[in-house]
Amino acid sequence: MKIEISKMLQKKKKQIIDLWMKNQLADAGLREDLMSNDELRVQSEELVDALLKRLNEENLADIDSSDFDEIYEILGGISITRARQGFSPRETGVYIFSLKDALLEILQQEFKNDATQLYNATIKVGKLIDNFGIVTFETFIKGREEVILRQTDEITEISTPVIRVWDGILALPIIGTLDSARTQVVMENLLQEIVNTGSSIAILDISGVPAVDSLVAQHLIKTVSATRLMGAECIISGIRPEIAQTVVHLGIDLSNIVTKATLASALKYAFSILQLEVRKKQSNSVKI
Amino acid sequence: MDRRTMATMTTTPVTVLNKDSMLIVKEQDVVPFRNRVKEYATKIGMGLVNQTKLITAASELVRNMLRYGGGGNTLIEVVSKGRENGIRLTFSDKGPGIANIEMAMKDGFTTGKSLGLGLPGTKRLVSEFDIKSKPGEGTTVMIIKWKNG
């Protein structure tokens, strides 16, 4: 006699949930501090409900079946809420895999006398639950990746601000490594801002660049040349002593470019080009 | 600056105290690698100037490896010779190799569009420099920067 696995499991729903709950409660790793037993039961019942409702003989062997979309959604939800509540990925994994234990126990009771059918059913159910486990992990990692991607976007956005320090003087502090993609953004922002503000002097501050190798230097030289083509003068500031030594040893020729040790001295130089003068007034306020 | 010839450089007997390797396959690996080198250099108490020189040299060679060799493997070692400690970096790729090393070591020579200072500049930045390359088989560059060198 061939018993339909899905029908049989549907009939034993209550038993499955009870068994699963019993397994979970018996587990030493149960996190009662993060989730009450009642909540756990509600969550587990929802999952078993959805699973048994959708399960039939055909899709049992087909883990990609669209019938399981709803279950994947529930699993995704569980994975994300659990991640937020502070469960570790392992705990969420154990939660899903303990359902397998419960299901297999039921199967074992049912197919006590039929080894072949027990074997077949075990393989199928095992595969299905393994796939559920994978889905929860994927969702967990996807959640984390989204956070990282968002942060990367934010960093690129805020990392190249063009500051108007004075009428006709722009400053661009560069923090981090200058690679080709970054140089492109820096150059675009800077050239656009030169047009927008009609500035005649741009200060590139590299205090925040950890190392200047020949590629970074080449990018700097290109940016300076482009700025000059726009009719503006470009000053590179923030050259630290160790950077100066390294650049000399590397043999990079920056002698055609005005360079200053600090942003302050670059600003002072810019003032002198624009023939501006900063003086101390008697009332201590700064006036030009 | 160290101006010994390449032949004597390779024969320097050193003791390896600690080693670590890192695979470089994309441009995003450059910064983590540099930070790793910096970590080791700080650990042995290398000064800021030498640290910057080493990091710049490492950055130069890693970029070369990515650009011309299509990525490769790097080895970071803490080495000692007598009372002197240092960092040894080995970069090996399986790229097309360098046809004429002598030309590649000249200032301003490049097959790409760069400044042509990578290899000769790196040599000036470090204490010991060794390059081996076979066309069609790949390139291996080894550099040592002594703590006070």
Boltz contact constraints between the chains, C-beta under 6 A:
constraints:
  - contact:
      token1: [A, 177]
      token2: [B, 31]
      max_distance: 6.0
  - contact:
      token1: [A, 211]
      token2: [B, 55]
      max_distance: 6.0
  - contact:
      token1: [A, 211]
      token2: [B, 56]
      max_distance: 6.0
  - contact:
      token1: [A, 211]
      token2: [B, 59]
      max_distance: 6.0
  - contact:
      token1: [A, 213]
      token2: [B, 56]
      max_distance: 6.0
  - contact:
      token1: [A, 213]
      token2: [B, 59]
      max_distance: 6.0
  - contact:
      token1: [A, 213]
      token2: [B, 60]
      max_distance: 6.0
  - contact:
      token1: [A, 214]
      token2: [B, 115]
      max_distance: 6.0
  - contact:
      token1: [A, 214]
      token2: [B, 117]
      max_distance: 6.0
  - contact:
      token1: [A, 214]
      token2: [B, 118]
      max_distance: 6.0
  - contact:
      token1: [A, 215]
      token2: [B, 63]
      max_distance: 6.0
  - contact:
      token1: [A, 218]
      token2: [B, 115]
      max_distance: 6.0
  - contact:
      token1: [A, 242]
      token2: [B, 48]
      max_distance: 6.0
  - contact:
      token1: [A, 242]
      token2: [B, 49]
      max_distance: 6.0
  - contact:
      token1: [A, 242]
      token2: [B, 52]
      max_distance: 6.0
  - contact:
      token1: [A, 245]
      token2: [B, 49]
      max_distance: 6.0
  - contact:
      token1: [A, 246]
      token2: [B, 52]
      max_distance: 6.0
  - contact:
      token1: [A, 246]
      token2: [B, 53]
      max_distance: 6.0
  - contact:
      token1: [A, 246]
      token2: [B, 56]
      max_distance: 6.0
  - contact:
      token1: [A, 249]
      token2: [B, 124]
      max_distance: 6.0
  - contact:
      token1: [A, 249]
      token2: [B, 125]
      max_distance: 6.0
  - contact:
      token1: [A, 250]
      token2: [B, 117]
      max_distance: 6.0
  - contact:
      token1: [A, 250]
      token2: [B, 121]
      max_distance: 6.0
  - contact:
      token1: [A, 251]
      token2: [B, 107]
      max_distance: 6.0
  - contact:
      token1: [A, 251]
      token2: [B, 117]
      max_distance: 6.0
  - contact:
      token1: [A, 251]
      token2: [B, 121]
      max_distance: 6.0
